[in-house]
């Protein structure tokens, strides 16, 4: 028997379609049933590659006693956070208010009708363990509280709702958008990179790294060595176990502060941001062989395992995979790890010795008795060691084909367990297309092309952008998702902001091609019309006609694993002003930053992307030059600069550097051009 989730396209929801729980997806019918029957809603939010979501699905959500009680006393609703980040954002914020922390699975209880949360948590075991109560006991206690403690319930709800509403009403301020504010923000966010806390996980945190790298050129008296910290973050990424050294791509994070053992899921959004960051490091003259290898390996992985025939990229790969076709449940990391005895059997003594000289390989291992490969240095690997890694690749994938060849994906657990794999059973791949995440990959590929000159990277980016332009509009509106050729779910602010950025990045990689700029301008008009807050400034997470049944209307400004929509959107506005001379874009950018100025001043660590936008507002520069000279500039790291191709320049000039509404004297050579750009940028 299946539940209502069998009607959905989401891989995450489909994984729960055969649970004994009578799951609903988020819809008016489910919400109305809860109100009519006076049953609290049990809302569970997660995503397909989430390890603890998978664990809970196989444990508590498959338990018949739990299902019977839940079905009788609650209306259970499942949400895929990748489909509806707006719902996830509201209830994650509520959970953090309740218990001081969050995470997925996000499990929270709402009162029917008003949908106000009153109790929540993350992973709940079937029976008490990990200092957590058993899930059935929690359900009984929550239902009893709902039925008996009505006065306490209403008081608690009122407090939660008040806090949520306050979060949307940012205090107005007359604080100026000054260099001093930028200094404070850059210094604070650079410091984030320096805090390696023993006992805590290590995340890429690319929005912070981007702000630090961009701000490292500024002449502030910084207590932190930004250049060193930014390079260290790049080395942590390309040398650590977070990088798949055998087959390319990056895992989501490591569970330790030494960047050794990853949480093994691979997310498209991480890989797009890391690509762009590593390319920028390279363009800052940090030309480490390990960086070039990681970029090439990531693109190979994208082409081999994440690229749809239509040109877009899939969303993610699970952390877990099945050991055998007969295994009841998948296990974390099996696809990626190596036991010492296995390596002794697969490799010659000379090959194993060379592998141990460069990577962490020991008899005791570093992950549950097996080895996650972590590099010791950032130099170029020897040809013989590369051959050894290719041998491991062939064992994992069951083939000696070139690493760029296409590899079939497992779209669900059934395919994973039944397809005739030549090597190990791979993790399940979530094959949906997400506009925002594809946009991050487009930007990463485009920057890698601009810096390294590999035209294949630009073509991959252009193909994905063309898919979105051609397939993601229905009835004149951009849509967020695509399932096997079918666009669905109206786009949210991050989709608009990140896709506009991607289009501008494509334009800047080849500024003679006006298609990308024209598309960005048209999309910006749609974004402004549908999501801009006329009263407060900034962009709402979704349009008013798409925010059905939501407690509050948020304007995202807090950076997490991905940059906040408003930081990216305001930067886009400044870039559009510089490229078009349309002052309306600059005015809107300034209004948007003013809307968040109080947060930037009081909580700078929350919003590094807004400081990137402020840097653009204060230092945004246009270089007007010829195609020939543009080729000599494209690989430079000039983070607040745009290029405009002109056919006529003053005699003997190679370019004009302009800031605001005026230009400096013509530059006769590249050295003077760079000097003028630095003069403005600092």
C-alpha positions in Angstrom: 0.0 0.0 0.0 1.2 3.5 -0.8 0.2 6.8 0.7 -0.4 10.2 -0.9 3.3 10.7 -1.6 3.0 8.2 -4.5 1.3 11.1 -6.4 4.4 13.3 -6.2 7.6 13.6 -8.4 10.0 14.4 -5.6 12.6 11.6 -5.0 12.6 12.5 -1.3 8.8 12.2 -1.0 8.8 9.1 -3.1 11.2 7.4 -0.7 8.4 7.7 1.9 5.5 6.6 -0.4 5.4 3.1 1.0 5.7 4.0 4.7 2.8 2.8 6.8 2.3 6.5 7.8 -0.5 8.1 5.8 1.7 10.9 4.5 0.3 13.9 2.7 2.3 16.4 0.7 1.8 20.1 1.5 -1.5 21.0 -0.1 -4.8 22.7 0.8 -6.6 19.4 1.2 -4.3 18.1 3.9 -4.4 21.4 5.7 -8.2 21.5 5.6 -8.5 17.9 6.9 -6.4 18.9 9.9 -8.6 21.8 10.6 -11.9 19.9 10.1 -10.8 17.0 12.3 -9.0 19.2 14.9 -5.8 17.3 14.6 -2.3 18.8 15.0 -0.1 18.6 11.9 3.1 16.6 12.1 5.3 18.4 9.5 8.5 16.6 8.5 10.9 18.3 6.2 14.1 16.9 4.6 15.8 16.1 1.3 16.7 13.1 -0.7 20.5 12.9 0.1 20.1 13.6 3.8 21.6 10.8 5.8 19.6 11.1 9.0 16.4 11.6 6.9 17.2 8.2 5.3 17.8 6.7 8.8 14.5 8.0 10.2 12.6 6.7 7.1 14.0 3.2 7.7 13.4 3.3 11.4 10.6 5.4 13.0 8.6 6.1 9.8 8.5 2.4 8.9 7.4 1.3 12.4 3.8 0.2 12.4 3.0 1.1 16.0 4.3 4.7 15.4 2.3 4.8 12.1 -0.9 3.7 13.8 -0.7 6.4 16.5 0.4 9.1 14.1 -2.3 8.4 11.6 -5.0 8.4 14.3 -3.9 11.5 16.2 -2.2 13.7 13.7 -2.2 14.8 10.0 1.3 13.9 8.8 2.7 16.1 6.0 6.1 15.6 4.2 7.9 18.5 2.5 11.0 18.3 0.3 13.0 21.4 1.3 14.5 21.5 -2.1 11.1 22.0 -3.7 9.8 24.5 -1.0 12.7 26.3 0.6 10.3 29.0 1.7 8.3 26.5 4.0 11.6 25.1 5.3 13.0 28.5 6.1 10.1 29.5 8.2 9.9 26.3 10.3 13.6 26.0 10.6 13.7 29.4 12.1 10.9 28.4 14.5 12.8 25.3 15.5 15.9 27.3 16.2 13.8 29.7 18.4 12.5 26.6 20.3 15.6 24.6 20.9 18.5 26.8 19.8 19.6 24.7 16.9 18.3 23.1 13.7 19.0 20.5 11.1 17.4 17.9 8.9 15.2 16.0 9.2 13.2 18.9 10.5 10.3 17.5 12.5 7.8 20.0 13.9 4.2 20.1 15.1 1.7 22.8 14.1 -1.7 23.6 15.3 -4.4 23.2 12.5 -5.8 26.3 10.8 -3.2 28.9 11.8 -0.2 26.5 11.2 1.7 27.9 14.2 4.5 25.6 15.5 4.5 24.5 19.1 7.0 21.7 19.4 9.8 20.3 17.3 13.2 18.6 16.9 15.4 16.9 14.3 16.1 13.1 14.3 13.9 11.1 16.6 14.8 7.4 17.2 12.3 4.7 17.5 13.4 3.9 21.1 15.3 6.2 23.5 19.0 6.6 22.6 21.6 9.3 21.8 20.0 11.2 24.8 16.8 11.5 22.8 13.4 10.1 23.7 11.7 7.5 21.6 9.4 8.9 18.8 6.2 7.2 20.0 6.7 8.7 23.5 7.1 12.1 21.9 3.9 11.7 19.8 1.9 10.8 22.9 3.3 13.7 25.0 2.6 16.2 22.2 -0.9 15.0 21.7 -1.6 15.1 25.4 -0.2 18.7 25.6 -2.3 19.7 22.6 -5.5 18.3 24.3 -4.9 19.3 27.9 -2.5 22.2 28.2 -4.5 24.5 26.0 -3.6 27.7 27.9 0.1 26.9 27.9 -0.2 26.0 24.2 -1.7 29.3 23.2 0.9 31.2 25.2 3.7 29.3 23.7 2.3 29.8 20.2 1.9 33.5 20.7 5.6 33.8 21.7 6.8 31.8 18.7 4.6 33.7 16.3 5.7 37.1 17.7 9.4 36.1 17.3 8.8 35.0 13.7 6.9 38.2 12.8 9.7 40.3 14.4 12.3 38.6 12.2 10.5 40.1 9.1 10.3 43.6 10.4 13.9 44.9 10.3 14.5 48.2 12.1 14.8 51.2 9.9 18.1 53.1 10.2 19.8 56.2 8.8 23.2 54.4 9.0 25.2 55.3 6.0 26.5 52.7 3.5 30.1 53.6 4.2 33.6 52.2 3.8 33.6 51.9 7.6 30.6 49.6 7.5 32.2 47.6 4.7 35.4 47.3 6.8 33.5 46.0 9.7 31.7 43.4 7.6 34.7 42.1 5.7 36.8 41.8 8.9 34.1 40.0 10.8 33.4 37.5 8.0 37.1 36.9 7.3 37.4 36.0 11.0 34.9 33.2 10.4 37.4 31.4 8.2 40.0 31.4 11.1 37.8 29.6 13.6 38.5 25.9 13.3 36.8 24.5 16.3 38.0 21.1 17.5 35.1 18.6 17.8 32.9 20.4 15.3 32.2 19.8 11.6 34.0 21.7 8.8 31.8 23.2 6.1 33.0 24.9 2.9 31.2 28.2 3.9 31.9 29.7 0.5 29.8 32.8 1.0 32.2 33.8 3.8 35.3 32.7 1.8 34.0 34.8 -1.2 33.6 37.9 1.0 37.1 37.4 2.5 38.7 36.9 -0.8 37.0 39.9 -2.4 37.9 42.1 0.6 41.5 41.0 0.8 42.4 43.6 -1.7 41.1 46.5 0.4 43.6 48.6 2.5 41.9 48.0 5.8 43.9 47.4 8.9 42.8 43.8 9.2 43.7 41.7 12.2 43.4 38.6 10.1 45.7 37.6 7.2 42.9 37.3 4.6 45.2 36.1 1.8 46.5 33.3 4.0 43.1 32.3 5.3 41.5 32.2 1.8 44.3 30.1 0.5 44.0 27.8 3.5 40.3 27.3 2.8 41.2 26.4 -0.8 43.8 23.9 0.4 41.4 22.4 2.9 39.0 21.8 0.1 41.3 20.4 -2.5 43.5 18.3 -0.1 40.9 17.1 2.4 38.6 14.1 2.5 35.8 16.4 1.4 37.2 16.1 -2.1 36.7 12.9 -4.0 40.3 12.4 -5.1 39.5 9.3 -7.1 36.5 10.5 -9.2 36.1 14.2 -8.6 33.5 16.4 -7.0 33.1 17.6 -3.4 31.1 16.1 -0.5 28.9 18.4 1.6 31.1 18.8 4.6 33.4 16.9 7.0 32.3 15.7 10.4 35.6 16.8 12.0 37.6 20.0 12.1 40.6 18.4 10.2 38.7 18.1 6.9 39.2 14.3 7.0 35.9 12.3 7.1 33.1 13.7 4.9 29.4 13.5 5.2 29.4 11.7 1.8 26.5 13.3 -0.1 27.4 15.4 -3.0 25.3 18.5 -3.6 25.2 20.5 -6.8 25.1 23.8 -4.9 28.4 23.1 -3.1 30.2 22.1 -6.2 29.1 25.1 -8.2 30.3 27.5 -5.5 33.6 25.7 -4.9 34.3 25.7 -8.6 34.0 29.5 -8.8 36.0 30.0 -5.6 38.9 27.7 -6.7 39.0 29.5 -10.1 39.2 32.8 -8.3 42.0 31.6 -6.2 43.8 30.5 -9.3 43.3 33.9 -10.8 44.8 35.5 -7.7 48.1 33.7 -8.7 47.4 30.8 -6.3 48.3 28.4 -9.1 48.6 25.3 -7.1 48.5 22.0 -9.1 46.0 20.5 -6.6 43.6 23.4 -7.4 43.7 22.7 -11.1 43.3 19.0 -10.5 40.3 19.5 -8.3 38.6 21.8 -10.8 39.2 19.3 -13.7 38.0 16.4 -11.5 34.8 18.2 -10.5 33.9 19.0 -14.1 34.6 15.4 -15.0 32.3 14.2 -12.3 29.6 16.7 -13.4 29.8 15.4 -17.0 30.0 11.8 -16.1 27.3 11.5 -13.4 25.3 14.8 -13.1 24.7 15.9 -16.7 21.2 15.3 -18.1 21.0 14.7 -21.9 19.0 18.0 -22.2 22.0 19.9 -20.8 21.0 20.7 -17.3 22.6 19.2 -14.1 21.0 16.9 -11.5 20.5 18.0 -7.9 22.5 15.6 -5.7 23.8 12.2 -4.8 23.1 10.3 -1.6 25.6 9.8 1.2 24.6 6.2 1.4 24.7 3.2 -0.9 23.9 -0.5 -0.8 26.7 -2.9 -0.1 25.0 -5.7 -2.1 21.7 -6.0 -4.0 20.4 -8.1 -1.0 21.1 -5.4 1.6 18.0 -4.2 3.5 19.4 -0.6 4.0 22.1 1.5 2.4 25.2 2.3 4.4 27.0 5.7 4.6 30.1 6.2 2.4 30.6 2.6 1.1 31.0 3.8 -2.4 34.0 6.0 -1.5 36.0 4.3 1.2 38.8 1.7 1.0 39.8 -0.9 3.5 43.5 -1.5 3.9 43.2 -5.2 3.1 41.3 -4.3 -0.1 44.1 -1.9 -1.2 46.7 -4.6 -0.4 44.9 -7.0 -2.7 44.2 -4.5 -5.5 47.5 -2.7 -5.6 51.2 -3.8 -5.9 53.4 -3.1 -3.0 55.0 -0.2 -4.9 51.6 1.3 -5.8 50.4 1.0 -2.2 53.6 2.6 -0.9 53.3 5.5 -3.3 49.7 6.0 -2.4 50.5 6.0 1.3 53.3 8.6 0.7 50.7 11.1 -0.7 47.4 10.1 1.0 46.1 9.0 4.5 46.1 5.3 4.1 46.7 3.1 7.2 45.8 -0.4 8.4 43.5 1.0 11.1 41.9 3.6 8.7 40.2 6.9 9.6 36.5 6.0 9.1 35.0 2.9 10.7 38.1 0.8 10.0 38.4 2.0 6.4 40.2 4.8 4.7 39.0 8.1 3.3 41.7 9.5 1.1 43.2 12.8 2.2 46.2 14.4 0.5 49.3 15.6 2.3 50.5 18.3 -0.1 49.3 20.4 -3.0 52.0 19.5 -5.5 51.4 17.7 -8.8 50.8 14.0 -8.5 53.2 11.7 -10.3 52.1 9.9 -13.5 52.4 6.6 -11.7 50.2 7.7 -8.8 47.6 9.1 -11.2 47.6 5.6 -12.8 47.0 4.1 -9.3 44.1 6.4 -8.7 42.7 5.4 -12.1 42.9 1.8 -11.1 40.9 2.6 -8.0 38.4 4.5 -10.2 38.0 1.4 -12.4 37.4 -0.8 -9.3 34.8 1.6 -7.9 33.0 2.0 -11.2 33.8 -1.4 -12.7 35.4 -0.1 -15.9 38.7 1.3 -17.1 36.9 3.9 -19.3 38.2 7.5 -19.3 36.8 9.4 -16.3 34.8 11.7 -18.5 32.7 8.9 -20.0 29.0 9.0 -19.0 28.1 6.7 -16.1 24.5 5.6 -15.7 22.8 6.8 -12.6 20.5 5.0 -10.1 17.4 7.2 -9.9 16.0 5.3 -6.8 16.7 2.5 -4.5 15.1 0.0 -6.8 17.3 0.9 -9.6 20.3 0.9 -7.4 19.6 -2.7 -6.3 18.6 -4.2 -9.6 20.8 -2.6 -12.3 23.8 -4.8 -13.4 26.5 -2.6 -12.0 30.1 -3.5 -13.1 31.6 -2.2 -9.9 30.2 -1.0 -6.6 26.6 -0.1 -6.3 26.5 3.7 -6.6 24.5 6.1 -4.4 21.1 7.2 -5.7 21.1 10.4 -7.7 18.3 12.9 -7.4 17.8 13.8 -11.1 15.5 16.8 -10.7 16.6 20.2 -12.1 16.7 23.1 -9.7 17.1 26.5 -11.3 19.1 28.1 -8.5 21.5 25.2 -8.1 22.1 25.0 -11.9 22.8 28.7 -11.8 25.6 28.1 -9.3 27.1 25.5 -11.5 26.8 27.8 -14.6 28.7 30.6 -12.7 31.3 28.1 -11.5 31.9 26.6 -14.9 32.0 30.1 -16.5 34.6 31.4 -14.1 36.7 28.3 -14.6 36.6 28.9 -18.3 37.6 32.5 -17.9 40.5 31.6 -15.8 41.8 28.4 -17.3 40.6 28.9 -20.9 39.0 25.5 -21.3 36.2 26.2 -23.8 34.3 23.0 -22.9 33.5 24.5 -19.5 31.9 27.5 -21.1 29.9 25.3 -23.4 28.6 23.2 -20.6 27.5 26.4 -18.8 25.8 27.8 -21.9 23.9 24.5 -22.5 22.5 24.6 -19.0 21.5 28.3 -19.3 19.8 27.7 -22.6 17.8 24.8 -21.1 16.5 27.1 -18.3 15.7 29.9 -20.8 13.9 27.5 -23.1 12.1 25.2 -20.7 11.6 26.9 -17.3 8.9 29.5 -18.2 5.2 28.6 -18.0 2.6 31.2 -18.5 5.2 33.9 -18.5 6.7 32.9 -15.1 10.1 31.4 -14.3 9.8 28.0 -12.5 12.1 26.5 -10.0 12.1 22.7 -10.8 12.0 20.4 -13.7 11.2 16.7 -13.5 12.0 14.8 -16.7 11.1 17.7 -19.0 8.2 19.1 -16.9 8.7 22.5 -15.3 7.0 22.9 -12.0 6.9 25.1 -8.8 7.1 28.8 -9.2 10.6 30.2 -8.9 11.6 31.8 -5.6 14.0 34.7 -5.0 17.1 32.5 -5.0 16.2 31.1 -8.4 15.8 34.6 -9.9 18.9 36.1 -8.2 21.3 33.2 -8.9 20.1 32.8 -12.5 20.5 36.5 -13.2 24.0 36.3 -11.8 24.7 33.3 -14.0 23.5 35.1 -17.1 25.7 38.1 -16.2 28.7 35.8 -15.6 28.2 34.2 -19.0 28.0 37.7 -20.6 31.2 38.8 -18.9 33.0 35.7 -20.2 32.1 36.7 -23.8 30.8 40.3 -23.7 30.3 40.5 -27.5 27.4 38.0 -27.1 24.5 40.3 -26.1 22.0 37.4 -25.7 23.0 36.7 -22.0 22.8 40.4 -21.0 19.4 40.9 -22.7 18.1 37.8 -21.0 19.3 39.0 -17.6 17.7 42.4 -18.1 14.3 40.8 -19.0 14.5 38.4 -16.0 15.4 41.3 -13.7 12.2 43.1 -14.8 10.2 40.0 -13.9 12.0 39.6 -10.6 11.3 43.3 -9.7 7.7 43.1 -10.6 6.9 40.0 -8.7 9.1 39.9 -5.6 10.4 43.4 -4.8 9.1 44.9 -1.6 7.8 48.4 -2.4 7.3 49.3 1.2 10.5 47.9 2.8 13.0 47.3 0.0 14.7 44.0 -0.8 13.1 40.9 -2.4 10.6 38.6 -0.8 11.4 34.8 -0.9 8.4 34.3 -3.2 5.6 36.2 -4.9 2.5 36.9 -2.9 0.4 34.6 -5.2 2.9 31.8 -4.5 3.0 32.2 -0.7 -0.1 30.3 0.1 -0.6 29.2 3.7 2.6 30.7 4.9 2.9 32.2 8.4 5.2 35.1 7.4 6.6 36.6 4.2 10.4 36.5 4.5 13.2 38.5 2.7 16.2 36.2 2.8 19.4 37.9 3.9 21.2 35.3 6.0 23.8 33.3 4.2 24.0 29.6 4.9 25.4 26.8 2.6 24.3 29.0 -0.3 24.4 32.8 -0.5 21.2 34.7 0.5 19.0 35.8 -2.3 19.1 39.5 -1.4 22.9 39.7 -1.3 23.2 38.2 -4.8 20.3 40.2 -6.1 21.7 43.6 -5.0 25.1 42.8 -6.5 23.3 41.9 -9.8 21.6 45.4 -9.7 24.9 47.1 -9.4 26.4 45.1 -12.2 23.4 45.8 -14.4 23.8 49.6 -13.7 27.5 49.4 -14.7 26.6 47.5 -17.9 23.7 49.6 -19.0 24.2 53.1 -17.4 20.6 52.8 -16.2 20.6 54.6 -12.8 17.3 52.9 -11.8 19.3 49.7 -11.1 21.8 51.6 -8.8 19.0 53.3 -7.0 17.3 50.0 -6.3 20.5 48.5 -5.2 21.1 51.3 -2.7 17.5 51.0 -1.4 17.9 47.3 -1.0 21.1 47.6 1.0 19.5 50.4 3.1 16.7 47.9 4.0 19.3 45.6 5.5 21.7 48.2 6.9 20.7 47.6 10.5 21.4 43.9 10.3 24.7 44.6 8.5 25.7 46.8 11.4 24.4 44.7 14.3 25.0 41.2 12.9 27.6 41.3 10.1 28.4 37.6 10.4 24.9 36.7 9.3 25.2 38.3 5.9 28.6 38.2 4.0 26.8 38.4 0.7 25.4 41.8 1.6 28.9 43.1 2.2 29.9 41.8 -1.2 27.0 43.8 -2.6 28.1 46.9 -0.6 31.6 46.5 -2.0 30.2 46.6 -5.5 28.1 49.7 -4.7 31.1 51.6 -3.4 33.8 50.3 -5.8 31.9 49.0 -8.9 34.1 49.7 -12.0 33.6 49.5 -15.8 36.4 48.8 -18.1 35.6 49.8 -21.7 38.0 48.0 -24.0 38.4 46.1 -27.3 38.0 42.4 -27.8 41.7 42.0 -28.2 42.5 43.6 -24.9 39.6 41.9 -23.1 41.3 38.6 -23.8 44.3 39.8 -21.7 42.0 40.8 -18.8 39.5 38.0 -18.5 41.6 35.8 -16.3 42.5 38.5 -13.8 40.8 38.6 -10.4 39.1 42.1 -10.4 36.1 41.3 -8.2 34.1 44.6 -8.6 34.8 45.1 -12.3 32.7 44.6 -15.4 33.8 44.8 -19.0 32.1 46.5 -21.9 33.4 46.0 -25.5 33.7 49.2 -27.5 34.7 49.7 -31.1 36.3 53.1 -30.7 38.8 54.2 -28.1 40.9 57.4 -27.8 44.2 57.2 -29.9 46.8 54.9 -28.4 44.4 53.8 -25.6 43.7 50.2 -24.8 40.9 50.9 -22.4 38.8 53.4 -20.3 38.3 52.8 -16.6 35.0 54.3 -15.3 33.5 54.6 -11.9 30.1 56.0 -11.1 29.3 58.6 -13.8 32.9 59.5 -14.7 35.9 57.9 -16.4 39.6 58.3 -15.7 42.1 59.3 -18.4 42.6 56.7 -21.1 45.0 53.9 -20.3 47.8 53.3 -22.8 48.9 49.9 -21.5 47.7 47.1 -19.2 49.9 48.2 -16.3 48.2 51.6 -16.2 44.8 50.0 -16.7 45.4 47.7 -13.7 46.7 50.6 -11.6 43.5 52.6 -12.3 41.3 49.7 -11.4 43.1 49.2 -8.1 42.9 53.0 -7.5 39.1 52.8 -7.6 38.7 49.4 -6.0 40.7 50.4 -2.9 
